């Protein structure tokens, strides 16, 4: 499915910066960050989706897949423990 984008160069959505570069946390599962990293694997490209807890720097969920789609991201989110 082709992504639809605005043609005027404006971002699709802008959200408030609630972390404001404060990457310290006093409690587990209070501040979580996520990223998708590209992993070259032979002739293919794999993707690593991970969620990091800023309390102790621990990766609390991750998924490796061969395509970036909604299911790939949702698989990572489903691994999260129950959030307070």
N, C-alpha and C positions, 0 to 999 in steps of 0.2 A: 504494500500500500504506500503510495507516495505521500510524503508529508506535505501538508498545506502550510505555507508561510505567507506572511504579509509581504507585499511587494514594495513597501515604502522604507524598508530598512530598519523598522522599529522592532524591538524584541516582542515575542509573543506575550510574555507576562513578566512583570517585575515584582518581586516580593521584598518585604522589609528584611534588612540585615539584622536579625535578632541576636546573632552571636557577637557581632561587632568586634571580631578578631579576639574575643575572649575564649580561648581554647582550653581553659581550666574548668574542671567540674568538681563539685564537692560530694556528689552522690553517683553511684552506678546507675546507668541507663537514663541519666538526666540529659546529656548532650550526645547525640549520635551523628556521625557524618558518614557519607557514602561516596564511592568512586567506582568507575569502571575502567579497568586497565586492559590494554591490548597485549596479547602474548603471541609472538610469532611461533608457530609450531609446524616445522617442515614447510609444506606448500600451503598450509592453512593458517588462518588467523583465529586464535581463541580469545575469549573475553573472560576476565575475572571481575565479578561484581562483589564488593565487600562492604561491610558496615563496621565501623570502628567506634568504640566507646571512648570518649575523651577523658573519662574518669581515670583510667589506668592504661590507655593506649592499646587495649586488647581488641583483636578482631573477634566480634561475637557472631558474625554470620558471613558466609561467602558461598558463591556459586561460580562454577566454570562452565562455559557454554560456547557453542560454535556460531551463535548468532545473537544479536542484540534485539530482543523483542520484549513485549510486556511480560510474558511468562518467565523469561530469564530474570527480570527484576523482581517479579512477585515471588519467585522461588527463594530469593535471598531474603525478602521481607518476612516470609513465612517461617524462617528459621529463628526469628527473634523470640526471646523469652517474653512472657507477659510483662508489658510495660506498666509502671506504676501510674 
